[in-house]
Amino acid sequence: MSNDAFPDTVKLPWSGDVTQAINPWSWMNNSLGQFGYININQTVSSNREMEREIVSRVAGYGKQLGRISDVVEVLLRRLPAARLDEDDRRAIAQFREMADGVAAVKAGYAAPTEENIDRLVAGIRALGDRDPAAYRAVVRKLRKRLPPGNARGG
């Protein structure tokens, strides 16, 4: 029976104007565990136990992708751009746009608290021990982006 047969002020159960986005992944914090009556395994692997162990003991998917992205950036910086065709340049631009978006989201989670700044400084110092050239590049970038006496809004 159509809803047109009833006045606008009367709504029968399941007949109202309902708009609801249903995303079965949104309520799950960890796709590897059991959450209730409905269990969905998001990992597609030939060896699920090994996959679970890697994610729980070594690195989650986000960290894995982050490290892969870091390495891709290193390789892209050393790639001779003159030899790339338009499709290659577009693919690189799309990758960098994605990586910049991820970095922007991550930056929103790293509030400039004293503890986070201390952690950042410790990380930069450790980089200096491992890779002096990379350390100098990071320090140059910080100095360029945060020049002395350039406080905004004050």
DSSP file (Angstrom, degrees, kcal/mol; ACC not computed):
  #  RESIDUE AA STRUCTURE BP1 BP2  ACC     N-H-->O    O-->H-N    N-H-->O    O-->H-N    TCO  KAPPA ALPHA  PHI   PSI    X-CA   Y-CA   Z-CA
    1    1 A M              0   0    0      0, 0.0     2,-0.1     0, 0.0     0, 0.0   0.000 360.0 360.0 360.0 139.7    0.0    0.0    0.0
    2    2 A S    >   -     0   0    0      1,-0.1     3,-1.2     3,-0.0     4,-0.1  -0.434 360.0-128.2 -78.7 150.1    1.3    3.5   -0.9
    3    3 A N  G >  S+     0   0    0      1,-0.2     3,-1.9     2,-0.2    -1,-0.1   0.675 101.2  80.3 -67.9 -17.2    2.0    6.1    1.7
    4    4 A D  G 3  S+     0   0    0      1,-0.3    -1,-0.2     4,-0.0     4,-0.1   0.711  79.3  67.9 -64.0 -19.6   -0.1    8.5   -0.4
    5    5 A A  G <  S+     0   0    0     -3,-1.2    -1,-0.3     2,-0.1    -2,-0.2   0.606  97.0  63.1 -76.0 -10.2   -3.2    6.9    1.1
    6    6 A F  S <  S-     0   0    0     -3,-1.9     0, 0.0    -4,-0.1     0, 0.0  -0.860  93.2-102.8-115.8 148.3   -2.4    8.4    4.5
    7    7 A P    >   -     0   0    0      0, 0.0     3,-1.5     0, 0.0    -1,-0.1  -0.243  36.4-109.3 -62.7 159.1   -2.1   12.0    5.6
    8    8 A D  T 3  S+     0   0    0      1,-0.3    -4,-0.0    -4,-0.1    -2,-0.0   0.728 116.0  61.6 -62.6 -22.6    1.4   13.5    5.9
    9    9 A T  T 3  S+     0   0    0      1,-0.0     2,-0.5     2,-0.0    -1,-0.3   0.616  92.6  74.1 -83.2 -10.6    1.0   13.7    9.7
   10   10 A V    <   -     0   0    0     -3,-1.5     2,-0.5     6,-0.0    -4,-0.1  -0.900  58.3-179.6-107.3 125.2    0.6    9.9   10.0
   11   11 A K        -     0   0    0     -2,-0.5     5,-0.1     5,-0.0     3,-0.1  -0.978  13.5-152.1-125.2 121.0    3.6    7.7    9.7
   12   12 A L    >   -     0   0    0     -2,-0.5     3,-2.1     1,-0.2     4,-0.4  -0.467  44.0 -74.9 -80.8 159.7    3.3    4.0   10.0
   13   13 A P  T 3  S+     0   0    0      0, 0.0    -1,-0.2     0, 0.0     0, 0.0  -0.301 121.0  10.7 -54.5 139.1    6.3    2.0   11.2
   14   14 A W  T 3  S+     0   0    0     -3,-0.1     4,-0.1     1,-0.1    -2,-0.0   0.600 110.4  90.7  66.5  15.3    8.9    1.6    8.4
   15   15 A S    <   +     0   0    0     -3,-2.1    -1,-0.1     2,-0.1    -3,-0.1   0.442  59.0 106.5-116.6  -1.5    7.1    4.2    6.3
   16   16 A G  S    S-     0   0    0     -4,-0.4     2,-1.5     1,-0.1   -13,-0.0  -0.119  86.7 -88.6 -75.2 173.2    8.8    7.5    7.4
   17   17 A D        +     0   0    0      2,-0.0     2,-0.5     0, 0.0    -1,-0.1  -0.667  61.4 172.2 -81.8  89.9   11.3    9.6    5.6
   18   18 A V        +     0   0    0     -2,-1.5     2,-0.5    -4,-0.1     0, 0.0  -0.890  17.3 178.6-110.2 127.5   14.4    7.8    6.8
   19   19 A T        +     0   0    0     -2,-0.5     2,-0.4     2,-0.0    -2,-0.0  -0.984  15.4 158.9-124.8 119.4   17.8    8.5    5.5
   20   20 A Q        -     0   0    0     -2,-0.5     2,-0.5     2,-0.0    -2,-0.0  -0.975  35.0-139.3-145.4 126.9   20.6    6.5    7.0
   21   21 A A        -     0   0    0     -2,-0.4     2,-0.7     2,-0.0    -2,-0.0  -0.743  21.3-159.5 -81.7 126.1   24.1    5.7    5.8
   22   22 A I        +     0   0    0     -2,-0.5     3,-0.1     4,-0.0    -2,-0.0  -0.926  18.3 168.5-113.3 112.8   24.8    2.1    6.7
   23   23 A N    >   -     0   0    0     -2,-0.7     3,-1.3     1,-0.1     4,-0.5  -0.932  20.2-162.3-124.3 105.0   28.5    1.3    6.7
   24   24 A P  T 3  S+     0   0    0      0, 0.0     3,-0.2     0, 0.0     4,-0.1   0.695  89.3  55.8 -63.8 -16.4   29.2   -2.1    8.3
   25   25 A W  T >  S+     0   0    0      1,-0.2     3,-1.4     2,-0.1    15,-0.0   0.729  88.3  76.6 -85.7 -21.6   32.9   -1.2    8.8
   26   26 A S  T <  S+     0   0    0     -3,-1.3    -1,-0.2     1,-0.3    -4,-0.0   0.776  92.6  49.6 -66.5 -27.2   32.3    2.0   10.8
   27   27 A W  T 3  S+     0   0    0     -4,-0.5     2,-0.5    -3,-0.2    -1,-0.3   0.527  93.9  90.3 -88.7  -4.2   31.4    0.3   14.1
   28   28 A M    <   -     0   0    0     -3,-1.4     3,-0.2     1,-0.2     7,-0.0  -0.795  46.1-179.6 -97.6 130.2   34.4   -2.0   14.1
   29   29 A N  S    S+     0   0    0     -2,-0.5     2,-0.4     1,-0.3    -1,-0.2   0.714  82.0  25.9 -91.8 -25.2   37.7   -0.9   15.7
   30   30 A N    >   -     0   0    0      1,-0.1     3,-1.1     3,-0.0    -1,-0.3  -0.915  61.5-164.2-144.6 110.3   39.5   -4.0   14.8
   31   31 A S  T 3  S+     0   0    0     -2,-0.4    11,-0.4     1,-0.2    12,-0.2   0.543  85.6  66.0 -74.8  -4.3   38.6   -6.1   11.9
   32   32 A L  T 3  S+     0   0    0      9,-0.1    -1,-0.2    10,-0.1     2,-0.1   0.631  93.3  65.5 -93.8 -13.1   40.6   -9.1   13.1
   33   33 A G  S <  S-     0   0    0     -3,-1.1     2,-0.5     1,-0.0    -3,-0.0  -0.361  89.7 -95.2-100.8-178.0   38.6   -9.8   16.2
   34   34 A Q        +     0   0    0      1,-0.1     5,-0.1    -2,-0.1     3,-0.1  -0.859  37.0 174.3-100.5 133.0   35.1  -11.1   16.9
   35   35 A F        -     0   0    0     -2,-0.5     2,-0.3     3,-0.2    -1,-0.1   0.547  50.9 -65.5-118.2 -11.3   32.6   -8.4   17.6
   36   36 A G  S    S-     0   0    0      1,-0.1    -1,-0.2     0, 0.0     3,-0.0  -0.966  87.6 -19.7 162.3-145.3   29.2  -10.0   17.8
   37   37 A Y  S    S+     0   0    0     -2,-0.3     2,-0.6     1,-0.1    -1,-0.1   0.841 124.0  51.2 -70.3 -33.3   26.6  -11.8   15.8
   38   38 A I        -     0   0    0      2,-0.0     2,-0.5    -3,-0.0    -3,-0.2  -0.925  69.3-175.1-109.4 122.9   28.0  -10.7   12.5
   39   39 A N        -     0   0    0     -2,-0.6     2,-0.5    -4,-0.1    -5,-0.1  -0.973   1.8-173.0-121.4 126.2   31.7  -11.2   11.9
   40   40 A I        -     0   0    0     -2,-0.5     2,-0.8   -16,-0.1    -2,-0.0  -0.973  13.5-150.5-121.4 126.2   33.3   -9.9    8.8
   41   41 A N        -     0   0    0     -2,-0.5    -9,-0.1     1,-0.1   -10,-0.0  -0.862  11.5-176.2 -98.4 111.7   36.9  -10.6    8.0
   42   42 A Q        +     0   0    0     -2,-0.8     2,-0.5   -11,-0.4    -1,-0.1   0.606  57.6  92.9 -82.4 -12.1   38.4   -7.8    6.0
   43   43 A T        -     0   0    0    -12,-0.2     2,-0.7     2,-0.0     5,-0.1  -0.717  56.1-166.9 -88.4 126.7   41.7   -9.5    5.4
   44   44 A V        +     0   0    0     -2,-0.5     2,-0.3     3,-0.0    -2,-0.0  -0.929  32.3 140.6-110.8 107.0   42.0  -11.5    2.3
   45   45 A S        -     0   0    0     -2,-0.7     3,-0.4     1,-0.1     4,-0.1  -0.988  60.1-131.4-147.7 150.9   45.1  -13.6    2.6
   46   46 A S  S    S+     0   0    0     -2,-0.3     2,-0.3     1,-0.3    -1,-0.1   0.691 112.0  34.5 -75.7 -17.0   46.2  -17.1    1.8
   47   47 A N     >  +     0   0    0      1,-0.1     4,-2.2     2,-0.0    -1,-0.3  -0.718  68.5 175.3-138.1  85.5   47.5  -17.3    5.4
   48   48 A R  H  > S+     0   0    0     -3,-0.4     4,-2.7    -2,-0.3     5,-0.2   0.833  79.2  55.4 -63.8 -35.7   45.2  -15.4    7.8
   49   49 A E  H  > S+     0   0    0      2,-0.2     4,-2.2     1,-0.2    -1,-0.2   0.924 109.4  46.6 -64.5 -42.8   47.0  -16.4   10.9
   50   50 A M  H  > S+     0   0    0      2,-0.2     4,-2.6     1,-0.2    -2,-0.2   0.915 111.6  52.7 -64.0 -41.4   50.3  -15.1    9.6
   51   51 A E  H  X S+     0   0    0     -4,-2.2     4,-2.5     1,-0.2     5,-0.2   0.930 109.4  48.6 -58.3 -47.4   48.5  -11.9    8.5
   52   52 A R  H  X S+     0   0    0     -4,-2.7     4,-2.4     1,-0.2     5,-0.2   0.898 111.5  50.3 -59.7 -41.7   47.1  -11.4   12.0
   53   53 A E  H  X>S+     0   0    0     -4,-2.2     4,-2.9     2,-0.2     5,-0.5   0.909 110.4  49.0 -66.2 -41.7   50.5  -11.9   13.6
   54   54 A I  I  X>S+     0   0    0     -4,-2.6     4,-2.2     1,-0.2     5,-2.0   0.945 114.6  45.1 -61.6 -47.9   52.2   -9.4   11.3
   55   55 A V  I  <5S+     0   0    0     -4,-2.5    -2,-0.2     1,-0.2    -1,-0.2   0.877 120.5  39.1 -66.2 -37.8   49.5   -6.8   12.0
   56   56 A S  I  <5S+     0   0    0     -4,-2.4    -2,-0.2    -5,-0.2    -1,-0.2   0.832 129.3  26.7 -83.8 -31.3   49.5   -7.3   15.7
   57   57 A R  I  <5S+     0   0    0     -4,-2.9    -3,-0.2    -5,-0.2    -2,-0.2   0.756 130.8  24.6-104.4 -27.6   53.3   -7.9   16.3
   58   58 A V  I  <<S-     0   0    0     -4,-2.2     2,-0.3    -5,-0.5    -3,-0.2   0.872 119.8 -33.1-105.2 -65.6   55.1   -6.0   13.5
   59   59 A A      < -     0   0    0     -5,-2.0    -1,-0.2     4,-0.0    -2,-0.1  -0.941  50.7-120.4-163.8 137.1   53.1   -3.1   12.1
   60   60 A G     >  -     0   0    0     -2,-0.3     4,-2.4    -4,-0.1     5,-0.2  -0.177  43.6 -97.0 -68.8 170.9   49.5   -2.3   11.3
   61   61 A Y  H  > S+     0   0    0      1,-0.2     4,-2.9     2,-0.2     5,-0.2   0.882 123.2  54.5 -61.7 -38.9   48.4   -1.5    7.8
   62   62 A G  H  > S+     0   0    0      1,-0.2     4,-2.5     2,-0.2    -1,-0.2   0.924 110.3  45.1 -61.3 -44.7   48.7    2.2    8.3
   63   63 A K  H  > S+     0   0    0      2,-0.2     4,-2.5     1,-0.2     5,-0.2   0.908 113.1  51.2 -66.6 -40.8   52.3    2.0    9.5
   64   64 A Q  H  X S+     0   0    0     -4,-2.4     4,-2.2     1,-0.2    -2,-0.2   0.944 113.0  44.9 -59.8 -47.8   53.1   -0.4    6.6
   65   65 A L  H  X S+     0   0    0     -4,-2.9     4,-2.7     1,-0.2    -2,-0.2   0.879 111.3  54.4 -65.3 -37.2   51.6    2.0    4.1
   66   66 A G  H  X S+     0   0    0     -4,-2.5     4,-2.3    -5,-0.2    -1,-0.2   0.923 110.0  45.5 -61.6 -44.4   53.3    5.0    5.7
   67   67 A R  H  X S+     0   0    0     -4,-2.5     4,-2.0     2,-0.2    -1,-0.2   0.889 112.5  50.7 -68.1 -37.9   56.7    3.4    5.4
   68   68 A I  H  X S+     0   0    0     -4,-2.2     4,-2.6    -5,-0.2    -2,-0.2   0.925 110.5  50.4 -63.1 -43.2   56.1    2.3    1.8
   69   69 A S  H  X S+     0   0    0     -4,-2.7     4,-2.4     1,-0.2    -2,-0.2   0.896 107.9  53.4 -61.7 -40.1   55.0    5.9    1.0
   70   70 A D  H  X S+     0   0    0     -4,-2.3     4,-1.8     1,-0.2    -1,-0.2   0.918 110.9  45.9 -59.9 -43.7   58.2    7.2    2.6
   71   71 A V  H  X S+     0   0    0     -4,-2.0     4,-2.5     2,-0.2    -2,-0.2   0.901 110.1  53.5 -67.7 -40.6   60.3    5.0    0.4
   72   72 A V  H  X S+     0   0    0     -4,-2.6     4,-2.7     1,-0.2    -1,-0.2   0.913 107.3  52.3 -60.1 -41.8   58.3    5.8   -2.7
   73   73 A E  H  X S+     0   0    0     -4,-2.4     4,-2.2     2,-0.2    -1,-0.2   0.910 108.4  50.8 -60.1 -42.5   59.0    9.5   -1.9
   74   74 A V  H  X S+     0   0    0     -4,-1.8     4,-1.1     1,-0.2    -2,-0.2   0.939 112.8  46.0 -60.1 -46.6   62.7    8.9   -1.6
   75   75 A L  H  X S+     0   0    0     -4,-2.5     4,-0.5     1,-0.2     3,-0.4   0.885 110.6  52.8 -64.9 -38.7   62.7    7.0   -5.0
   76   76 A L  H >< S+     0   0    0     -4,-2.7     3,-0.8     1,-0.2    -1,-0.2   0.872 104.2  56.0 -65.9 -36.5   60.6    9.8   -6.7
   77   77 A R  H 3< S+     0   0    0     -4,-2.2    -1,-0.2     1,-0.2    -2,-0.2   0.808 112.5  42.9 -63.8 -28.0   63.1   12.5   -5.5
   78   78 A R  H 3< S+     0   0    0     -4,-1.1    -1,-0.2    -3,-0.4    -2,-0.2   0.451  90.0 109.3 -96.8  -2.4   65.9   10.6   -7.3
   79   79 A L  S << S-     0   0    0     -3,-0.8     2,-1.1    -4,-0.5     3,-0.1  -0.578  78.5-117.6 -77.6 131.4   63.9    9.8  -10.4
   80   80 A P    >   -     0   0    0      0, 0.0     3,-1.5     0, 0.0     4,-0.2  -0.576  26.9-163.8 -71.0 103.3   65.0   11.6  -13.5
   81   81 A A  G >  S+     0   0    0     -2,-1.1     3,-1.7     1,-0.3     8,-0.1   0.774  80.2  69.8 -61.4 -28.7   61.8   13.6  -14.2
   82   82 A A  G 3  S+     0   0    0      1,-0.3    -1,-0.3    -3,-0.1    -3,-0.0   0.773  95.2  54.9 -62.8 -25.1   62.9   14.4  -17.8
   83   83 A R  G <  S+     0   0    0     -3,-1.5     2,-0.3     2,-0.0    -1,-0.3   0.491  88.1 101.4 -87.4  -2.8   62.4   10.8  -18.8
   84   84 A L    <   -     0   0    0     -3,-1.7     2,-0.1    -4,-0.2    -3,-0.0  -0.605  62.7-141.1 -88.3 141.0   58.8   10.6  -17.6
   85   85 A D     >  -     0   0    0     -2,-0.3     4,-2.4     1,-0.1     5,-0.2  -0.374  36.6 -92.4 -88.3 177.6   55.8   10.7  -19.9
   86   86 A E  H  > S+     0   0    0      1,-0.2     4,-2.4     2,-0.2     5,-0.2   0.865 125.2  52.7 -61.2 -39.2   52.6   12.5  -19.1
   87   87 A D  H  > S+     0   0    0      2,-0.2     4,-2.3     1,-0.2    -1,-0.2   0.901 110.1  48.9 -63.6 -40.8   50.9    9.4  -17.6
   88   88 A D  H  > S+     0   0    0      2,-0.2     4,-2.3     1,-0.2    -2,-0.2   0.926 111.5  48.9 -63.8 -44.8   53.9    8.8  -15.3
   89   89 A R  H  X S+     0   0    0     -4,-2.4     4,-2.6     1,-0.2    -2,-0.2   0.903 111.3  50.2 -61.9 -40.9   53.8   12.5  -14.2
   90   90 A R  H  X S+     0   0    0     -4,-2.4     4,-2.5     2,-0.2    -1,-0.2   0.914 109.9  50.3 -63.9 -42.9   50.1   12.3  -13.5
   91   91 A A  H  X S+     0   0    0     -4,-2.3     4,-2.3     2,-0.2    -2,-0.2   0.907 112.3  47.5 -62.0 -41.4   50.5    9.1  -11.5
   92   92 A I  H  X S+     0   0    0     -4,-2.3     4,-2.8     2,-0.2     5,-0.2   0.916 111.2  50.7 -66.3 -42.6   53.2   10.7   -9.4
   93   93 A A  H  X S+     0   0    0     -4,-2.6     4,-2.3     1,-0.2    -2,-0.2   0.905 111.0  49.0 -61.8 -40.9   51.1   13.8   -8.9
   94   94 A Q  H  X S+     0   0    0     -4,-2.5     4,-2.2     2,-0.2    -1,-0.2   0.902 111.2  49.7 -65.9 -40.4   48.2   11.7   -7.8
   95   95 A F  H  X S+     0   0    0     -4,-2.3     4,-2.9     1,-0.2    -2,-0.2   0.942 112.4  47.1 -62.2 -46.4   50.4    9.8   -5.4
   96   96 A R  H  X S+     0   0    0     -4,-2.8     4,-2.7     1,-0.2    -2,-0.2   0.867 110.0  53.2 -65.6 -35.5   51.8   13.0   -3.9
   97   97 A E  H  X S+     0   0    0     -4,-2.3     4,-2.1    -5,-0.2    -1,-0.2   0.922 111.9  45.8 -63.2 -43.2   48.3   14.4   -3.6
   98   98 A M  H  X S+     0   0    0     -4,-2.2     4,-2.4     2,-0.2    -2,-0.2   0.937 113.2  48.9 -63.7 -46.6   47.3   11.3   -1.6
   99   99 A A  H  X S+     0   0    0     -4,-2.9     4,-2.5     1,-0.2    -2,-0.2   0.886 110.8  50.9 -62.2 -39.1   50.4   11.4    0.5
  100  100 A D  H  X S+     0   0    0     -4,-2.7     4,-2.3     2,-0.2    -1,-0.2   0.894 109.5  51.1 -64.8 -39.3   49.9   15.1    1.3
  101  101 A G  H  X S+     0   0    0     -4,-2.1     4,-2.1     2,-0.2    -2,-0.2   0.911 110.7  47.8 -63.0 -42.9   46.3   14.4    2.3
  102  102 A V  H  X S+     0   0    0     -4,-2.4     4,-2.8     1,-0.2    -2,-0.2   0.925 111.5  50.9 -62.6 -44.3   47.4   11.6    4.6
  103  103 A A  H  X S+     0   0    0     -4,-2.5     4,-2.5     1,-0.2    -2,-0.2   0.885 108.5  52.3 -61.6 -38.5   50.1   13.9    6.1
  104  104 A A  H  X S+     0   0    0     -4,-2.3     4,-1.4     2,-0.2    -1,-0.2   0.909 111.0  46.5 -65.1 -41.4   47.5   16.7    6.6
  105  105 A V  H  X S+     0   0    0     -4,-2.1     4,-0.8     1,-0.2     3,-0.3   0.934 113.3  49.1 -65.3 -44.9   45.2   14.3    8.5
  106  106 A K  H >X S+     0   0    0     -4,-2.8     3,-1.0     1,-0.2     4,-0.7   0.883 106.6  56.5 -61.9 -37.8   48.1   13.0   10.6
  107  107 A A  H >< S+     0   0    0     -4,-2.5     3,-0.7     1,-0.3    -1,-0.2   0.846 100.4  59.1 -63.1 -33.2   49.1   16.5   11.4
  108  108 A G  H 3< S+     0   0    0     -4,-1.4    -1,-0.3    -3,-0.3    -2,-0.2   0.753 106.6  47.9 -66.3 -22.9   45.7   17.1   12.8
  109  109 A Y  H << S+     0   0    0     -3,-1.0     2,-0.8    -4,-0.8    -1,-0.2   0.559  99.6  70.6 -92.5 -10.6   46.3   14.3   15.3
  110  110 A A  S << S-     0   0    0     -4,-0.7    -1,-0.2    -3,-0.7    -4,-0.0  -0.638  73.7-168.2-108.1  74.0   49.7   15.6   16.3
  111  111 A A        -     0   0    0     -2,-0.8     2,-2.8    -3,-0.2     5,-0.2  -0.292  34.9-106.9 -59.9 145.3   48.8   18.7   18.3
  112  112 A P        +     0   0    0      0, 0.0    -1,-0.1     0, 0.0     2,-0.1  -0.295  63.7 153.3 -76.7  61.5   51.8   20.9   19.0
  113  113 A T     >  -     0   0    0     -2,-2.8     4,-2.5     1,-0.1     5,-0.2  -0.419  60.7-106.9 -81.1 165.3   52.0   19.9   22.7
  114  114 A E  H  > S+     0   0    0      1,-0.2     4,-2.5     2,-0.2     5,-0.2   0.901 121.7  51.5 -59.2 -41.1   55.2   20.1   24.6
  115  115 A E  H  > S+     0   0    0      2,-0.2     4,-2.2     1,-0.2    -1,-0.2   0.915 110.5  47.2 -63.8 -43.4   55.4   16.3   24.6
  116  116 A N  H  > S+     0   0    0      2,-0.2     4,-2.4     1,-0.2    -1,-0.2   0.881 112.0  50.4 -66.6 -37.3   54.8   16.0   20.9
  117  117 A I  H  X S+     0   0    0     -4,-2.5     4,-2.8     2,-0.2    -2,-0.2   0.918 110.3  49.9 -66.2 -42.0   57.5   18.7   20.2
  118  118 A D  H  X S+     0   0    0     -4,-2.5     4,-2.5     1,-0.2    -2,-0.2   0.911 111.5  49.0 -60.3 -41.6   59.9   16.8   22.5
  119  119 A R  H  X S+     0   0    0     -4,-2.2     4,-2.3     2,-0.2    -2,-0.2   0.901 111.2  50.0 -64.3 -41.0   59.2   13.6   20.6
  120  120 A L  H  X S+     0   0    0     -4,-2.4     4,-2.4     2,-0.2    -2,-0.2   0.935 111.3  47.9 -62.7 -46.8   59.7   15.5   17.3
  121  121 A V  H  X S+     0   0    0     -4,-2.8     4,-2.6     1,-0.2    -2,-0.2   0.910 111.4  50.5 -62.0 -42.6   63.0   16.9   18.4
  122  122 A A  H  X S+     0   0    0     -4,-2.5     4,-2.3     1,-0.2    -1,-0.2   0.904 110.7  50.0 -62.1 -40.6   64.2   13.5   19.6
  123  123 A G  H  X S+     0   0    0     -4,-2.3     4,-2.0     2,-0.2    -2,-0.2   0.890 110.5  49.1 -64.8 -39.4   63.2   11.9   16.3
  124  124 A I  H  X S+     0   0    0     -4,-2.4     4,-1.9     2,-0.2    -2,-0.2   0.904 111.0  50.1 -67.5 -40.6   65.1   14.6   14.3
  125  125 A R  H  X S+     0   0    0     -4,-2.6     4,-1.4     2,-0.2    -2,-0.2   0.909 110.0  50.2 -63.2 -41.1   68.2   14.1   16.5
  126  126 A A  H  X S+     0   0    0     -4,-2.3     4,-1.8     1,-0.2    -1,-0.2   0.878 107.4  54.6 -64.4 -36.7   68.0   10.3   16.0
  127  127 A L  H  X S+     0   0    0     -4,-2.0     4,-3.9     1,-0.2     8,-0.3   0.896 103.3  56.8 -61.2 -39.5   67.7   11.0   12.2
  128  128 A G  H  < S+     0   0    0     -4,-1.9    -1,-0.2     1,-0.2    -2,-0.2   0.850 106.9  48.5 -60.6 -35.1   71.0   13.0   12.5
  129  129 A D  H  < S+     0   0    0     -4,-1.4    -1,-0.2     2,-0.1    -2,-0.2   0.879 121.0  35.7 -70.8 -38.0   72.8   10.0   13.9
  130  130 A R  H  < S+     0   0    0     -4,-1.8    -2,-0.2     1,-0.2    -3,-0.2   0.887 135.7  11.4 -82.0 -42.3   71.5    7.7   11.2
  131  131 A D     X  -     0   0    0     -4,-3.9     4,-2.4    -5,-0.2     3,-0.3  -0.737  58.3-175.5-145.7  87.2   71.5   10.0    8.2
  132  132 A P  H  > S+     0   0    0      0, 0.0     4,-2.4     0, 0.0     5,-0.2   0.836  87.6  53.4 -56.5 -36.1   73.2   13.3    8.5
  133  133 A A  H  > S+     0   0    0      2,-0.2     4,-1.9     1,-0.2     5,-0.1   0.921 110.6  45.9 -66.8 -42.6   72.1   14.5    5.0
  134  134 A A  H  > S+     0   0    0     -3,-0.3     4,-2.2     2,-0.2    -1,-0.2   0.884 111.2  54.3 -65.5 -38.3   68.5   13.8    5.7
  135  135 A Y  H  X S+     0   0    0     -4,-2.4     4,-2.6    -8,-0.3    -2,-0.2   0.935 108.0  48.5 -59.1 -48.1   68.9   15.5    9.1
  136  136 A R  H  X S+     0   0    0     -4,-2.4     4,-2.6     1,-0.2    -1,-0.2   0.886 110.2  52.4 -61.8 -38.3   70.2   18.7    7.4
  137  137 A A  H  X S+     0   0    0     -4,-1.9     4,-2.2     2,-0.2    -1,-0.2   0.907 110.7  47.4 -64.4 -41.4   67.4   18.6    4.9
  138  138 A V  H  X S+     0   0    0     -4,-2.2     4,-2.5     2,-0.2    -2,-0.2   0.924 112.5  48.5 -65.8 -44.4   64.8   18.4    7.7
  139  139 A V  H  X S+     0   0    0     -4,-2.6     4,-2.7     2,-0.2     5,-0.2   0.915 111.1  50.8 -63.0 -42.8   66.5   21.2    9.7
  140  140 A R  H  X S+     0   0    0     -4,-2.6     4,-2.4     1,-0.2    -1,-0.2   0.927 110.8  49.4 -58.7 -44.5   66.6   23.4    6.5
  141  141 A K  H  X S+     0   0    0     -4,-2.2     4,-2.5     1,-0.2    -2,-0.2   0.907 111.5  48.3 -63.6 -42.1   62.9   22.8    5.9
  142  142 A L  H  X S+     0   0    0     -4,-2.5     4,-2.4     2,-0.2    -1,-0.2   0.922 112.0  49.1 -63.5 -43.7   62.0   23.7    9.5
  143  143 A R  H  < S+     0   0    0     -4,-2.7    -2,-0.2     1,-0.2    -1,-0.2   0.880 112.8  48.3 -63.6 -37.1   64.1   26.9    9.3
  144  144 A K  H  < S+     0   0    0     -4,-2.4    -2,-0.2    -5,-0.2    -1,-0.2   0.913 118.3  39.1 -68.9 -42.7   62.4   27.8    6.0
  145  145 A R  H  < S+     0   0    0     -4,-2.5    -2,-0.2     1,-0.2    -1,-0.2   0.731 125.8  36.5 -82.2 -21.9   58.9   27.2    7.3
  146  146 A L  S  < S+     0   0    0     -4,-2.4    -1,-0.2    -5,-0.2    -2,-0.1  -0.512  79.2 178.9-127.4  64.0   59.5   28.6   10.8
  147  147 A P    >   -     0   0    0      0, 0.0     3,-1.3     0, 0.0    -3,-0.1  -0.317  40.9 -90.9 -67.3 151.6   61.8   31.6   10.3
  148  148 A P  T 3  S+     0   0    0      0, 0.0    -5,-0.0     0, 0.0    -2,-0.0  -0.306 108.6  15.2 -62.9 143.5   62.7   33.5   13.5
  149  149 A G  T 3  S+     0   0    0      1,-0.1    -3,-0.0    -3,-0.1     0, 0.0   0.679  91.2 115.4  70.3  19.4   60.4   36.4   14.4
  150  150 A N    <   +     0   0    0     -3,-1.3     2,-0.4     2,-0.0    -1,-0.1  -0.233  33.3 155.8-114.1  43.2   57.7   35.3   12.0
  151  151 A A    >   -     0   0    0     -5,-0.1     3,-0.7     3,-0.1     2,-0.2  -0.563  37.6-133.9 -71.4 127.0   54.9   34.6   14.6
  152  152 A R  T 3  S+     0   0    0     -2,-0.4    -1,-0.1     1,-0.2    -2,-0.0  -0.560  78.9  11.7 -83.3 144.5   51.6   34.9   12.9
  153  153 A G  T 3         0   0    0     -2,-0.2    -1,-0.2     1,-0.1    -2,-0.0   0.575 360.0 360.0  74.7   9.3   48.7   36.7   14.5
  154  154 A G    <         0   0    0     -3,-0.7    -2,-0.1     0, 0.0    -1,-0.1   0.372 360.0 360.0-140.1 360.0   50.8   38.3   17.2
